[in-house]
Amino acid sequence: MGMENRKRRAYAVVSAVLLALLIAATAVAAAPKSGTYKGKLAPQTLIKISMKLSGKRLTHIGISNIPAFCSSGGPAVPVSFPSTTLSAKHRFTIHHNNTIKVGPLKGQVGEKFTLSGTFNTHGRVTGTLKTIFPLNPSCSGSSHYTAKR
C-alpha cells in the first residue's frame, strides 16, 4: 500500500507541474505581437496614428495632426505621446498635455489628450483619443482608432 501512495503523490506532483507549464505557455502565447502598428482616426480619416510595441512597452506613439471638432486651419501639427507599459490585460491609457509653441499664447496648454487602447493577439490595437481644447472647449471631442501591425 505504501508504494501505491507514492505513485499517487508522484502522479499528483507531475500533473500539477504540467498544469502550471500549460498555464504559463497559454499566458505567453496570448501576449500581443511586438512591432509597429499603424492606422487612422475616425471620423478624421486623414489623421494617422502609429505606435511601436516592444514586449509590454509601448513607445514611439504619435498622431499626424491634432483632431479638431470645429472649423480650423493651418499646417498639420504632429503630436508625440510619452511611452507607457501595457497592463496585464494588454490595455493602456496615456494623459498628455500639448503646449502652444509660438505666438502670444506660447507656453499655455493648447490641448489635453487622453489616449487609451487595447491590444489583441491578432496584430490589432483599438481605442479612443479624447481631445480637450482648454482655450476653446467647443472644439473638443473624441475619436476612435484601429491600428494594425
ChimeraX commands (.cxc) that place a marker at each C-alpha (Angstrom):
marker #1 position 0.00,0.00,0.00 radius 0.5
marker #1 position 2.92,2.39,0.69 radius 0.5
marker #1 position 4.14,2.02,-2.90 radius 0.5
marker #1 position 0.69,2.87,-4.27 radius 0.5
marker #1 position 0.52,6.12,-2.19 radius 0.5
marker #1 position 3.93,7.17,-3.50 radius 0.5
marker #1 position 2.77,6.60,-7.07 radius 0.5
marker #1 position -0.35,8.70,-6.46 radius 0.5
marker #1 position 1.71,11.52,-4.93 radius 0.5
marker #1 position 4.20,11.39,-7.81 radius 0.5
marker #1 position 1.31,11.48,-10.30 radius 0.5
marker #1 position -0.23,14.47,-8.47 radius 0.5
marker #1 position 3.09,16.36,-8.49 radius 0.5
marker #1 position 3.70,15.65,-12.20 radius 0.5
marker #1 position 0.11,16.70,-13.02 radius 0.5
marker #1 position 0.49,19.95,-11.07 radius 0.5
marker #1 position 3.78,20.78,-12.81 radius 0.5
marker #1 position 2.30,20.06,-16.26 radius 0.5
marker #1 position -0.76,22.19,-15.48 radius 0.5
marker #1 position 1.47,25.10,-14.36 radius 0.5
marker #1 position 3.52,24.82,-17.57 radius 0.5
marker #1 position 0.37,24.75,-19.69 radius 0.5
marker #1 position -0.98,27.87,-17.98 radius 0.5
marker #1 position 2.36,29.66,-18.40 radius 0.5
marker #1 position 2.54,28.70,-22.10 radius 0.5
marker #1 position -1.01,29.97,-22.65 radius 0.5
marker #1 position -0.19,33.30,-20.97 radius 0.5
marker #1 position 2.91,33.75,-23.13 radius 0.5
marker #1 position 1.05,32.81,-26.31 radius 0.5
marker #1 position -1.71,35.32,-25.53 radius 0.5
marker #1 position 0.65,38.32,-25.49 radius 0.5
marker #1 position 0.20,40.91,-28.26 radius 0.5
marker #1 position 2.77,40.85,-31.05 radius 0.5
marker #1 position 5.67,43.29,-30.93 radius 0.5
marker #1 position 6.09,45.62,-33.89 radius 0.5
marker #1 position 4.84,48.85,-35.40 radius 0.5
marker #1 position 1.10,49.43,-35.52 radius 0.5
marker #1 position -0.38,51.96,-37.97 radius 0.5
marker #1 position -3.92,53.16,-38.50 radius 0.5
marker #1 position -6.26,56.14,-38.80 radius 0.5
marker #1 position -8.59,58.05,-36.52 radius 0.5
marker #1 position -12.32,58.01,-37.17 radius 0.5
marker #1 position -14.11,60.12,-38.22 radius 0.5
marker #1 position -10.96,62.19,-39.08 radius 0.5
marker #1 position -9.62,59.60,-41.54 radius 0.5
marker #1 position -6.81,61.90,-42.72 radius 0.5
marker #1 position -5.18,61.77,-39.28 radius 0.5
marker #1 position -2.81,58.83,-38.88 radius 0.5
marker #1 position -1.80,57.12,-35.65 radius 0.5
marker #1 position 1.27,54.97,-35.15 radius 0.5
marker #1 position 2.86,53.20,-32.21 radius 0.5
marker #1 position 5.61,50.70,-31.60 radius 0.5
marker #1 position 5.16,47.79,-29.19 radius 0.5
marker #1 position 8.21,46.01,-27.79 radius 0.5
marker #1 position 7.14,43.29,-25.37 radius 0.5
marker #1 position 4.91,45.12,-22.89 radius 0.5
marker #1 position 6.49,48.53,-23.56 radius 0.5
marker #1 position 4.64,50.94,-25.87 radius 0.5
marker #1 position 6.93,53.55,-27.46 radius 0.5
marker #1 position 7.04,55.99,-30.37 radius 0.5
marker #1 position 3.35,56.85,-30.11 radius 0.5
marker #1 position 2.16,59.64,-32.34 radius 0.5
marker #1 position -0.61,61.18,-34.42 radius 0.5
marker #1 position -0.06,63.10,-37.65 radius 0.5
marker #1 position -2.26,66.06,-36.65 radius 0.5
marker #1 position -4.38,67.37,-33.80 radius 0.5
marker #1 position -8.04,66.44,-34.32 radius 0.5
marker #1 position -10.40,69.41,-34.05 radius 0.5
marker #1 position -14.15,69.09,-33.89 radius 0.5
marker #1 position -14.86,72.54,-35.31 radius 0.5
marker #1 position -13.51,74.52,-38.25 radius 0.5
marker #1 position -9.78,75.07,-38.09 radius 0.5
marker #1 position -6.93,75.84,-40.42 radius 0.5
marker #1 position -3.20,75.93,-40.65 radius 0.5
marker #1 position -0.49,73.36,-41.10 radius 0.5
marker #1 position -0.63,69.88,-39.59 radius 0.5
marker #1 position 0.68,69.68,-36.02 radius 0.5
marker #1 position 2.03,66.19,-35.24 radius 0.5
marker #1 position 1.87,65.07,-31.61 radius 0.5
marker #1 position 4.13,62.57,-29.83 radius 0.5
marker #1 position 2.95,60.84,-26.67 radius 0.5
marker #1 position 5.09,59.56,-23.78 radius 0.5
marker #1 position 5.95,55.85,-23.58 radius 0.5
marker #1 position 3.96,53.54,-21.35 radius 0.5
marker #1 position 3.66,49.91,-20.29 radius 0.5
marker #1 position 0.69,47.66,-21.07 radius 0.5
marker #1 position -1.39,46.26,-18.24 radius 0.5
marker #1 position -1.82,42.52,-17.71 radius 0.5
marker #1 position -4.95,42.74,-19.89 radius 0.5
marker #1 position -2.95,44.45,-22.71 radius 0.5
marker #1 position -4.52,47.87,-22.09 radius 0.5
marker #1 position -3.01,51.34,-21.75 radius 0.5
marker #1 position -4.02,54.93,-21.01 radius 0.5
marker #1 position -1.81,57.96,-21.58 radius 0.5
marker #1 position -2.58,61.52,-20.45 radius 0.5
marker #1 position -0.62,64.19,-22.31 radius 0.5
marker #1 position -0.77,67.99,-22.44 radius 0.5
marker #1 position 0.41,69.74,-25.59 radius 0.5
marker #1 position 1.72,73.27,-25.08 radius 0.5
marker #1 position 1.45,76.06,-27.63 radius 0.5
marker #1 position 4.87,76.60,-29.25 radius 0.5
marker #1 position 4.56,80.11,-30.78 radius 0.5
marker #1 position 2.53,83.30,-30.60 radius 0.5
marker #1 position 1.01,85.28,-27.75 radius 0.5
marker #1 position -0.26,82.10,-26.02 radius 0.5
marker #1 position 3.15,80.40,-26.15 radius 0.5
marker #1 position 3.66,78.05,-23.19 radius 0.5
marker #1 position -0.05,77.61,-22.38 radius 0.5
marker #1 position -1.75,74.24,-22.69 radius 0.5
marker #1 position -3.40,74.15,-26.10 radius 0.5
marker #1 position -4.68,70.57,-25.98 radius 0.5
marker #1 position -5.19,67.91,-23.33 radius 0.5
marker #1 position -5.16,64.36,-24.67 radius 0.5
marker #1 position -6.23,61.04,-23.22 radius 0.5
marker #1 position -5.16,58.15,-25.46 radius 0.5
marker #1 position -6.38,54.69,-24.48 radius 0.5
marker #1 position -6.39,51.35,-26.19 radius 0.5
marker #1 position -6.34,47.58,-26.03 radius 0.5
marker #1 position -4.07,45.24,-27.96 radius 0.5
marker #1 position -5.34,41.86,-29.11 radius 0.5
marker #1 position -3.35,38.78,-30.09 radius 0.5
marker #1 position -4.18,39.15,-33.80 radius 0.5
marker #1 position -1.97,42.17,-34.50 radius 0.5
marker #1 position -4.52,44.93,-33.83 radius 0.5
marker #1 position -5.00,47.71,-31.34 radius 0.5
marker #1 position -8.25,49.64,-30.92 radius 0.5
marker #1 position -9.02,52.60,-28.74 radius 0.5
marker #1 position -10.04,56.19,-28.27 radius 0.5
marker #1 position -8.30,59.56,-28.40 radius 0.5
marker #1 position -10.06,62.23,-26.34 radius 0.5
marker #1 position -9.01,65.79,-27.19 radius 0.5
marker #1 position -9.85,68.77,-24.97 radius 0.5
marker #1 position -9.09,72.34,-26.02 radius 0.5
marker #1 position -9.00,74.33,-22.74 radius 0.5
marker #1 position -8.99,77.66,-24.61 radius 0.5
marker #1 position -11.81,76.64,-26.98 radius 0.5
marker #1 position -13.91,73.84,-25.41 radius 0.5
marker #1 position -16.40,73.77,-28.31 radius 0.5
marker #1 position -13.68,72.16,-30.48 radius 0.5
marker #1 position -13.21,69.24,-28.03 radius 0.5
marker #1 position -14.25,65.67,-28.83 radius 0.5
marker #1 position -13.30,62.01,-29.13 radius 0.5
marker #1 position -12.04,59.88,-32.00 radius 0.5
marker #1 position -11.88,56.11,-32.27 radius 0.5
marker #1 position -8.99,54.35,-33.96 radius 0.5
marker #1 position -7.87,50.94,-35.14 radius 0.5
marker #1 position -4.26,50.20,-35.98 radius 0.5
marker #1 position -2.72,47.04,-37.46 radius 0.5
marker #1 position 0.72,45.53,-37.25 radius 0.5
marker link #1:1,2 radius 0.2
marker link #1:2,3 radius 0.2
marker link #1:3,4 radius 0.2
marker link #1:4,5 radius 0.2
marker link #1:5,6 radius 0.2
marker link #1:6,7 radius 0.2
marker link #1:7,8 radius 0.2
marker link #1:8,9 radius 0.2
marker link #1:9,10 radius 0.2
marker link #1:10,11 radius 0.2
marker link #1:11,12 radius 0.2
marker link #1:12,13 radius 0.2
marker link #1:13,14 radius 0.2
marker link #1:14,15 radius 0.2
marker link #1:15,16 radius 0.2
marker link #1:16,17 radius 0.2
marker link #1:17,18 radius 0.2
marker link #1:18,19 radius 0.2
marker link #1:19,20 radius 0.2
marker link #1:20,21 radius 0.2
marker link #1:21,22 radius 0.2
marker link #1:22,23 radius 0.2
marker link #1:23,24 radius 0.2
marker link #1:24,25 radius 0.2
marker link #1:25,26 radius 0.2
marker link #1:26,27 radius 0.2
marker link #1:27,28 radius 0.2
marker link #1:28,29 radius 0.2
marker link #1:29,30 radius 0.2
marker link #1:30,31 radius 0.2
marker link #1:31,32 radius 0.2
marker link #1:32,33 radius 0.2
marker link #1:33,34 radius 0.2
marker link #1:34,35 radius 0.2
marker link #1:35,36 radius 0.2
marker link #1:36,37 radius 0.2
marker link #1:37,38 radius 0.2
marker link #1:38,39 radius 0.2
marker link #1:39,40 radius 0.2
marker link #1:40,41 radius 0.2
marker link #1:41,42 radius 0.2
marker link #1:42,43 radius 0.2
marker link #1:43,44 radius 0.2
marker link #1:44,45 radius 0.2
marker link #1:45,46 radius 0.2
marker link #1:46,47 radius 0.2
marker link #1:47,48 radius 0.2
marker link #1:48,49 radius 0.2
marker link #1:49,50 radius 0.2
marker link #1:50,51 radius 0.2
marker link #1:51,52 radius 0.2
marker link #1:52,53 radius 0.2
marker link #1:53,54 radius 0.2
marker link #1:54,55 radius 0.2
marker link #1:55,56 radius 0.2
marker link #1:56,57 radius 0.2
marker link #1:57,58 radius 0.2
marker link #1:58,59 radius 0.2
marker link #1:59,60 radius 0.2
marker link #1:60,61 radius 0.2
marker link #1:61,62 radius 0.2
marker link #1:62,63 radius 0.2
marker link #1:63,64 radius 0.2
marker link #1:64,65 radius 0.2
marker link #1:65,66 radius 0.2
marker link #1:66,67 radius 0.2
marker link #1:67,68 radius 0.2
marker link #1:68,69 radius 0.2
marker link #1:69,70 radius 0.2
marker link #1:70,71 radius 0.2
marker link #1:71,72 radius 0.2
marker link #1:72,73 radius 0.2
marker link #1:73,74 radius 0.2
marker link #1:74,75 radius 0.2
marker link #1:75,76 radius 0.2
marker link #1:76,77 radius 0.2
marker link #1:77,78 radius 0.2
marker link #1:78,79 radius 0.2
marker link #1:79,80 radius 0.2
marker link #1:80,81 radius 0.2
marker link #1:81,82 radius 0.2
marker link #1:82,83 radius 0.2
marker link #1:83,84 radius 0.2
marker link #1:84,85 radius 0.2
marker link #1:85,86 radius 0.2
marker link #1:86,87 radius 0.2
marker link #1:87,88 radius 0.2
marker link #1:88,89 radius 0.2
marker link #1:89,90 radius 0.2
marker link #1:90,91 radius 0.2
marker link #1:91,92 radius 0.2
marker link #1:92,93 radius 0.2
marker link #1:93,94 radius 0.2
marker link #1:94,95 radius 0.2
marker link #1:95,96 radius 0.2
marker link #1:96,97 radius 0.2
marker link #1:97,98 radius 0.2
marker link #1:98,99 radius 0.2
marker link #1:99,100 radius 0.2
marker link #1:100,101 radius 0.2
marker link #1:101,102 radius 0.2
marker link #1:102,103 radius 0.2
marker link #1:103,104 radius 0.2
marker link #1:104,105 radius 0.2
marker link #1:105,106 radius 0.2
marker link #1:106,107 radius 0.2
marker link #1:107,108 radius 0.2
marker link #1:108,109 radius 0.2
marker link #1:109,110 radius 0.2
marker link #1:110,111 radius 0.2
marker link #1:111,112 radius 0.2
marker link #1:112,113 radius 0.2
marker link #1:113,114 radius 0.2
marker link #1:114,115 radius 0.2
marker link #1:115,116 radius 0.2
marker link #1:116,117 radius 0.2
marker link #1:117,118 radius 0.2
marker link #1:118,119 radius 0.2
marker link #1:119,120 radius 0.2
marker link #1:120,121 radius 0.2
marker link #1:121,122 radius 0.2
marker link #1:122,123 radius 0.2
marker link #1:123,124 radius 0.2
marker link #1:124,125 radius 0.2
marker link #1:125,126 radius 0.2
marker link #1:126,127 radius 0.2
marker link #1:127,128 radius 0.2
marker link #1:128,129 radius 0.2
marker link #1:129,130 radius 0.2
marker link #1:130,131 radius 0.2
marker link #1:131,132 radius 0.2
marker link #1:132,133 radius 0.2
marker link #1:133,134 radius 0.2
marker link #1:134,135 radius 0.2
marker link #1:135,136 radius 0.2
marker link #1:136,137 radius 0.2
marker link #1:137,138 radius 0.2
marker link #1:138,139 radius 0.2
marker link #1:139,140 radius 0.2
marker link #1:140,141 radius 0.2
marker link #1:141,142 radius 0.2
marker link #1:142,143 radius 0.2
marker link #1:143,144 radius 0.2
marker link #1:144,145 radius 0.2
marker link #1:145,146 radius 0.2
marker link #1:146,147 radius 0.2
marker link #1:147,148 radius 0.2
marker link #1:148,149 radius 0.2
view
